[in-house]
Amino acid sequence: MRKMLITQTLLFTLGVSPALAVIGGGDIYLTNKGGDVRFSHEVHVDKAGLKCQQCHPSPFTNPKQHKIVTMKEMETGKSCGVCHDGKSAFSVKGDCAKCHKQ
């Protein structure tokens, strides 16, 4: 009886786990003197419909290998500026509060 209960619990857990999984890498928090930035994988994967391969391994690797990029560099198409160019997605120029929180 006990083995049956453990088996049922295990099967239920395995079946439910994918539904509760965090999309991609979850949220990534970047500390910045202009205001911290929260990058949401959910917004980019679920809502924007991007596939992991569109961003990884280029232009983004992983947090340990990430290189700090200035806003000026983003405006020329580096890092977030690859997509946030005002055409593919809203521009990195302009409304700082869209990304940077004080």
VENBELSUL-V642335 format. One record per pair of residues at least 6 apart in sequence whose C-alpha atoms are under 7 Angstrom apart, sorted by the first residue. I is the first residue (numbers start at 1). J is the second residue. Records with the same first field share a line. If there is no record, write none. Layout:
BEGIN
I->J ; J
END
This chain:
BEGIN
23->41 ; 42
24->41
25->41
26->40 ; 41 ; 42
27->38 ; 39 ; 40 ; 41
28->38 ; 39 ; 40
29->37 ; 38 ; 39
30->36 ; 37 ; 38
31->37
34->100
35->100 ; 101 ; 102
36->100 ; 101 ; 102
37->99 ; 100 ; 101
44->50
45->51
59->79
60->66
69->79
74->80 ; 81 ; 92
75->81 ; 92 ; 93
81->92
83->89
84->90 ; 91 ; 92
85->91 ; 92
END
